[in-house]
Structure formats: structure tokens, C-alpha cells
Amino acid sequence: MYGVEPEMQSIGETDNRLLRMLARTPTRLVDIDEPGFLRPDWVVTRPRLVGICGSESKAVFLDYASLVDPGNAVGMQQNPMKGFVSFPHVMGHEVIAEVVDVGPEAEGLQPGDRVALNPWLTCVTRGVSPVCPACVAGDLSQCHSFGQGSFAPGIHIGMCADVTGGFADLMPAHDSMLFKVPDHLTDEQVVIADPFAVSLHAVTRHPPQPGSKVLVYGAGALGQCAVAILRALYPTVEVMVVARFAAQRRLAEDFGASTVPHEPRLELIEQVADWSGGVLQPADGLPMAFPGGIDVVYDTIGAAETLEVGCRVLRARGTLVKLGMHGAAKWDDTPVYSKEIIYTGSNAFGIEEVEGVRQHGIAHFLDMVGSGRIDLTPMLTHTFRLDEWRDAFTVLADQESSGAVKVTIDSR
């Protein structure tokens, strides 16, 4: 079988930094052994359609390395997440797959079942007993056992050396990680399950006030999902999206949001304040809205410049939710103090309560898609075969020209 993991390429001649990094990325298509059952209650699946996550793009484009000061080795060594990933690993965790073999103690699944993946490698999947308090509470992203149990450290499939991800011919998974996909739903309808659950976790745990105005920073997969969730669950809330590319802007507007360009930042702050009713105070640099008119900012980027804009346009005691991952960031957080802003992280997903129903975020997604309440298929812009992975990341490296929003690997 094949799996995508590291190799060195020559540096290309281009002004696009992401394309230059793609030319030298330590990623390649290699032959690997077929996976068996990691434990008796695991199964083996065959990936059908797999989305490329933003975290995988950052890894392939060496984005995380580019954020580290070469003269600050201590800063690199102190990243607290280093212990929750192991190498080499096969990426791919936004997976729709078909079960091909079932372990002797696996329950509820049989060969031929089409399933959506919850990728978290938590206590139960690792054979850790008793399970930790976070898992008992359904807070799967806060599991205490990401570095323990039967196999190598890794927070989820696609970041663990012992668990092949979806960018491969075969992928193992624990029986509890797989949600059966109803026959009447297509792979294309449900491949967005993972990013949807990420945004659902952020929005439902930090909901907007009725009739308020919110800002979604970023119009990639997480941002588009956030817009769809806000329009479905909080119809009285007005949504504005900071969109970088034309295709993202058009899609966000089709989903029911207003949009604003991501730069220049001064004009961005002015437009958001004007739309939300915020009052800008004079400043030598970027102004601050005080009083502000934005109730919640859902930041799907998580970079220094986006966090700084978010806290400047928020109302006093508004909420800045960081659900995008962009490495360490230094920014002027004075408005967090002066406006008493709630600044919080939102890491992936677990068991969520939506309209009085408490279940896994992916189960909520399947219910909402099945009922016709959510349709995210317009997000799917490009599909490639596994051996065309470089082409897939090329369109992501040049979204302005390609119009890419969600790119998938099709192994059907």
C-alpha cells in the first residue's frame, strides 16, 4: 500500500513562498506495510474521500518551521505540543471510508459499512483504563492519554507514527471512532464532517447573544462551516466574514454572510466598526472600537494580526475565540485588558449539546445534513487522486488563482 510521508525536493523558482516550501517539503509517497488491528477492538478501513486540513497544509508547506526564529532554539524546544506527535506519520484525518476488516472484539461494524472518522486517539482507543475525566465528560480533545497506551504519541490519526492516516490505501481505526454514514448521503455531502465539528464546538460552547453581530475571521473550511452553523442555529445573529480570496468571499455570501477584505488592516477595522456600530477611538496606529459592536469573534486563522484586529473590534466583555492554529503569536493585547475581553481557545471537538441534544459533533453533522438543514457541498472545489498529492497542495498554495476552498483526495 501507499502512504504520504517525508522526502526532500529541490527548491523551485517562484515568488510564492508556499510553492517554494512545497518544492522542498519532507513529504513523499512511499510504500508502507498494510496495517493490521492495532488492538482487538480495532478495524481496518479503505479511505474513499479525504479532505486536506489546514494543519496538513501548514505541515507540508513547512509553515510551522517558518514561524520559528532561527536564533531562538529555546523557543522551538519549548513548544508544549511536541510530545503529542510522533514521526514519521501518514497524514489524513478528514476521512470517509469503507470498513474492510473487523477485529475480533470490534462491535457495531461489518465489512462494507461506509463510515465517517472521528480521529481522536483517546483513552478508549489506546486501551487505557480507567478512562480519564476528560473522556468521561466527552471532552475528547482534552484527553489525558495522548502520549500513553498501546502505541506512539499522537493526538489523532494522521499525527501518530503507529496509526496510518487517510492519505493511504488502508487506514486502521477503533470501532468507537467510526460513524456509519446513511445510504442516502453521498461522500461529498459528508466529507466536511471534521471541520464542521470543529466549528460547531467553537460556536455552541461560545454562542452569540440573540440579535447580535459576530465576526468570522477567515473564510476557509472552518470559517465557511462557522457561517453555516451560525445561520442555522442562530438566525437572528448577523455575520460578517473576513475573506482573503474571491472564491471564499462568494461562498461566504452565498451562505448568508456579509464579507470584508482581510487587508489593509486599518480599512478592515474601519469597515467592521462601521458595519457593527462600533465607535473608533483616535490612535497613532490601529484604532480600537470603544464601545465596540461585535459580540463574538470566531478566529479561524489564529495569527498575531488576526487576533489583534479581533480584540480591537469587539465590544467590552465580548469574546475572542481562537479556533485556528497558527503557531506562537506576539501581538498587542491591550484591548483584552482594557475592554475586559474573554479570550479563549477552542480545540477541535467532542460531545456537544445542540438544541438540547447531547451527542458527538459528527453525529450532529450527519443529522443536520440528513435533514437538509446543512449543505456544505459548495465548499468542495478540487479533487485529486492520491498520487496527485503535489497537485492538490499546489492549488492550496495559490488559492487566489485556483479558487480552492476545500480540496479532497479521492481514492474510490
C-alpha positions in Angstrom: 0.0 0.0 0.0 1.0 3.7 -0.2 1.2 6.4 2.3 2.2 10.1 2.2 5.2 10.7 4.5 8.6 12.7 4.4 11.2 13.4 1.4 13.5 16.3 0.3 12.9 18.0 -3.0 14.8 20.8 -4.8 13.8 24.4 -4.2 11.6 25.8 -7.0 11.9 29.1 -8.7 8.8 31.1 -7.7 7.8 34.2 -5.8 5.1 32.2 -4.0 6.6 31.2 -0.6 4.2 28.2 -0.2 5.2 26.8 -3.6 8.9 27.2 -2.7 8.2 25.3 0.5 6.2 22.6 -1.4 9.3 22.1 -3.6 11.4 21.3 -0.5 8.9 19.7 1.8 9.9 16.5 3.5 6.8 14.7 2.3 6.6 12.0 -0.3 4.5 9.0 -1.4 6.1 5.7 -0.2 5.4 2.0 0.1 4.4 1.0 3.7 3.2 -2.2 5.3 -0.5 -2.8 5.4 -2.0 -2.1 8.8 -3.5 -4.8 10.9 -5.6 -4.5 14.0 -3.7 -2.3 16.5 -5.9 -3.8 19.2 -8.6 -6.5 19.1 -11.4 -3.9 19.0 -9.9 -2.0 16.0 -11.0 -2.4 12.4 -9.3 -1.7 9.0 -10.9 0.7 6.6 -10.3 1.7 3.0 -10.4 5.6 2.6 -12.8 6.8 -0.1 -12.7 10.6 0.1 -10.4 12.5 2.4 -10.3 16.3 2.9 -7.0 18.2 3.3 -7.0 20.0 6.6 -5.3 23.4 7.1 -3.0 21.8 9.7 -1.8 19.4 7.0 -1.2 22.3 4.6 0.9 24.0 7.2 2.9 20.9 7.8 3.6 20.3 4.1 4.4 23.9 3.4 6.7 24.0 6.4 4.6 26.8 7.8 5.3 25.9 11.4 9.1 26.0 10.8 8.8 29.4 9.1 7.3 30.9 12.3 10.3 29.9 14.4 13.1 32.4 14.9 16.3 30.6 13.8 18.2 32.3 16.6 15.8 31.2 19.2 16.3 27.5 19.6 14.8 27.6 23.1 11.5 28.8 21.6 11.4 25.8 19.3 12.2 23.4 22.1 9.6 24.8 24.5 6.5 24.1 22.2 4.3 22.1 24.6 2.6 20.1 21.8 5.9 18.4 20.7 5.1 15.4 23.0 1.7 14.8 21.3 3.0 13.9 17.8 5.3 11.2 16.5 7.2 10.7 13.2 7.2 9.5 10.5 3.4 9.5 10.1 0.9 9.2 7.3 -1.4 12.3 7.3 -5.1 12.4 6.6 -7.9 12.7 9.3 -10.9 14.2 7.5 -11.9 10.7 6.2 -14.9 9.0 4.7 -14.0 5.3 4.4 -15.4 1.8 3.9 -14.8 -0.9 6.5 -12.8 -3.9 5.0 -11.9 -6.0 8.0 -13.1 -6.2 11.6 -11.1 -7.1 14.7 -12.3 -10.0 16.9 -13.6 -7.7 19.7 -14.8 -4.8 17.5 -18.5 -4.0 17.8 -21.2 -2.5 15.7 -19.4 -2.6 12.4 -19.0 -5.0 9.5 -17.2 -5.1 6.1 -18.9 -2.8 3.6 -20.1 -0.2 6.1 -19.4 3.4 5.0 -18.1 5.5 7.9 -17.0 9.0 8.9 -13.9 9.2 11.1 -13.6 10.8 14.5 -9.8 10.9 14.5 -9.0 11.4 18.2 -6.7 8.8 19.8 -8.2 9.0 23.3 -8.1 6.6 26.3 -10.6 4.0 24.9 -8.8 3.8 21.5 -5.4 3.3 23.3 -6.6 0.7 25.7 -6.1 3.0 28.7 -8.3 2.0 31.7 -9.8 3.6 33.6 -10.6 6.4 31.1 -9.6 9.9 32.1 -12.0 12.5 33.5 -11.9 14.5 30.2 -13.1 11.4 28.2 -15.8 10.7 30.8 -17.1 14.2 30.3 -16.9 13.9 26.5 -14.1 16.5 26.2 -12.2 14.3 23.8 -9.7 17.0 22.7 -8.6 17.3 26.3 -7.9 13.5 26.8 -5.1 12.9 29.3 -3.6 9.9 27.4 -2.4 11.2 24.0 1.1 10.1 24.9 0.2 6.8 26.7 -1.3 3.4 25.9 -0.6 0.8 23.2 1.1 3.0 20.6 3.1 6.0 19.9 2.2 9.6 21.0 -0.3 11.4 18.8 -3.4 13.4 19.4 -5.2 11.9 16.4 -5.0 9.7 13.4 -2.6 11.4 10.9 -0.2 12.6 13.7 0.8 9.2 15.1 3.6 7.1 13.8 1.8 3.9 14.6 -1.6 4.8 13.1 -1.8 5.3 9.3 -3.9 8.3 8.3 -6.3 8.6 5.4 -3.8 9.5 2.8 -3.2 5.8 2.2 -4.8 2.8 0.7 -5.8 1.4 4.1 -6.4 3.1 7.5 -6.9 1.4 10.9 -9.4 2.8 13.4 -11.0 1.9 16.7 -14.7 0.9 16.5 -15.7 3.9 18.6 -14.1 6.3 16.1 -16.4 5.5 13.2 -19.9 6.8 12.5 -22.0 5.0 10.0 -23.0 7.2 7.0 -26.7 6.8 5.9 -27.0 5.3 2.5 -28.9 8.3 1.1 -25.9 10.7 1.8 -23.0 10.9 -0.7 -19.4 11.0 0.3 -19.2 14.6 -1.0 -22.0 15.6 1.4 -20.3 14.2 4.5 -16.6 14.7 3.9 -16.8 18.0 5.7 -17.8 16.3 8.9 -14.5 17.0 10.7 -14.1 20.8 10.1 -17.9 21.2 10.7 -17.5 19.6 14.1 -14.5 21.9 14.9 -16.6 25.0 14.2 -19.7 23.5 15.9 -17.6 23.1 19.1 -16.4 26.7 19.0 -19.8 28.2 18.2 -22.0 26.2 20.6 -19.6 26.5 23.5 -19.2 30.2 23.0 -22.6 31.2 21.4 -23.5 34.7 20.3 -26.2 36.7 22.0 -29.6 36.8 20.1 -29.8 39.7 17.7 -26.0 40.4 18.0 -23.4 40.8 15.3 -20.4 38.5 15.1 -17.2 38.4 13.0 -15.8 35.2 11.5 -12.1 35.8 10.7 -11.1 33.6 7.8 -13.1 32.0 5.0 -11.5 28.6 4.6 -13.2 25.4 5.7 -13.6 26.4 9.3 -14.9 29.8 8.5 -17.4 28.6 6.0 -18.6 25.9 8.4 -19.0 28.5 11.1 -21.1 30.7 8.9 -23.4 27.8 8.0 -23.7 26.8 11.7 -24.5 30.4 12.8 -27.1 30.8 10.1 -28.8 27.5 11.0 -28.7 27.7 14.8 -28.7 31.5 15.5 -30.9 33.0 12.7 -31.2 36.4 14.4 -27.4 36.9 14.5 -25.8 38.9 11.7 -22.5 37.5 10.4 -19.5 39.3 8.7 -16.6 37.3 7.4 -13.1 38.4 6.7 -12.3 36.7 3.4 -8.9 36.8 1.7 -9.8 35.3 -1.7 -12.6 36.0 -4.2 -13.9 32.4 -4.2 -14.0 32.4 -0.4 -15.9 35.7 -0.4 -18.5 34.5 -2.9 -19.1 31.3 -0.9 -19.5 33.1 2.4 -22.0 35.5 0.8 -23.9 32.5 -0.6 -24.1 31.0 2.9 -25.7 34.3 4.2 -22.8 36.4 5.5 -21.5 39.9 4.7 -17.8 40.0 3.8 -14.9 42.3 4.1 -11.3 42.1 2.6 -8.5 41.0 5.0 -6.3 44.0 4.3 -5.2 46.7 4.8 -5.9 46.2 8.4 -6.8 49.8 9.1 -9.6 49.7 6.5 -10.7 46.3 7.8 -11.2 47.7 11.3 -13.0 50.7 9.9 -15.4 48.6 7.8 -16.1 46.2 10.6 -16.7 49.1 13.1 -19.0 50.8 10.6 -21.0 47.6 10.0 -21.3 46.7 13.6 -21.9 50.2 15.1 -18.6 50.4 16.9 -17.1 53.8 17.6 -13.4 54.1 16.7 -11.1 56.0 19.1 -8.2 58.0 17.7 -4.9 56.2 17.7 -1.3 56.5 16.4 -1.6 53.1 14.9 -4.6 50.7 14.6 -7.7 52.2 16.2 -9.8 50.4 18.8 -13.6 50.4 18.8 -14.8 51.6 22.1 -17.6 51.0 22.5 -17.4 48.1 20.1 -20.2 46.5 18.2 -19.1 42.8 17.8 -20.3 40.3 20.3 -18.1 37.4 19.3 -15.1 36.9 17.0 -14.5 33.4 15.8 -10.9 33.5 14.6 -10.2 30.5 12.3 -6.7 31.8 11.5 -5.2 32.4 14.9 -2.3 34.6 13.7 -1.0 37.6 15.5 -2.5 40.1 13.1 -6.0 38.4 13.2 -6.1 38.2 17.0 -5.1 41.9 17.3 -7.8 43.0 14.9 -10.4 40.8 16.6 -9.8 42.3 20.1 -9.9 45.8 18.7 -13.4 45.5 17.1 -15.0 43.5 19.9 -17.5 45.1 22.4 -16.5 45.4 26.0 -16.6 41.9 27.6 -17.1 40.4 24.2 -15.5 37.0 23.3 -12.5 36.3 21.1 -12.5 32.6 20.2 -9.3 31.2 18.8 -10.1 28.0 16.8 -7.4 28.4 14.1 -3.9 27.1 14.7 -1.0 29.3 13.5 1.9 28.8 15.9 3.1 31.2 18.5 1.9 34.8 18.1 3.1 38.1 19.6 0.5 40.9 19.4 -0.7 44.0 21.3 -3.3 42.5 23.6 -4.0 45.8 25.5 -7.7 45.7 24.5 -8.1 42.3 26.2 -7.3 44.1 29.4 -8.9 47.5 28.8 -12.2 46.1 27.5 -12.2 43.0 29.7 -12.4 40.7 26.7 -12.9 37.0 27.2 -10.1 35.4 25.2 -10.4 31.6 24.8 -9.2 28.7 22.8 -11.4 26.1 21.1 -9.6 22.9 20.3 -11.4 20.5 17.8 -14.5 18.7 19.1 -16.1 16.0 21.2 -19.5 15.5 22.7 -21.6 18.7 22.0 -25.0 19.8 23.1 -27.1 21.3 20.3 -30.7 22.4 20.8 -31.0 20.1 23.9 -29.4 17.1 22.2 -26.1 15.9 23.5 -24.0 13.7 21.1 -20.8 13.7 19.2 -20.2 16.7 16.8 -20.0 14.4 13.8 -23.4 12.8 14.8 -24.9 16.3 14.9 -23.4 16.9 11.4 -24.9 13.7 9.9 -28.3 14.6 11.4 -28.2 18.1 10.0 -27.0 17.1 6.6 -29.6 14.2 6.5 -32.4 16.6 7.3 -31.3 19.1 4.7 -30.6 21.7 7.3 -27.0 22.0 6.3 -25.4 21.6 2.8 -21.7 22.3 2.6 -21.0 20.6 -0.8 -20.4 24.0 -2.4 -17.2 24.1 -0.4 -15.7 21.2 -2.4 -13.7 22.9 -5.2 -11.0 20.4 -6.2 -10.4 16.6 -6.1 -7.2 14.7 -6.8 -6.0 11.1 -6.7 -3.5 10.1 -4.0 -0.6 10.0 -6.4 -1.5 13.6 -7.4 -1.0 14.9 -3.9 1.5 17.6 -5.1 -1.1 19.0 -7.5 -3.6 19.1 -4.6 -1.2 21.1 -2.4 -0.3 23.3 -5.4 -3.8 24.6 -5.7 -3.9 25.3 -2.0 -0.6 27.2 -2.3 -2.2 29.5 -4.9 -5.8 29.9 -3.8 -6.1 33.3 -5.4 -5.7 31.8 -8.8 -7.1 28.4 -8.2 -10.2 29.4 -6.3 -9.6 26.4 -3.9 -11.6 26.2 -0.7 -11.8 22.5 0.3 -9.5 20.1 -1.6 -10.0 16.4 -1.3 -8.1 13.2 -2.1 -10.4 10.7 -3.9 -9.4 7.0 -3.5 -12.7 5.5 -4.8 
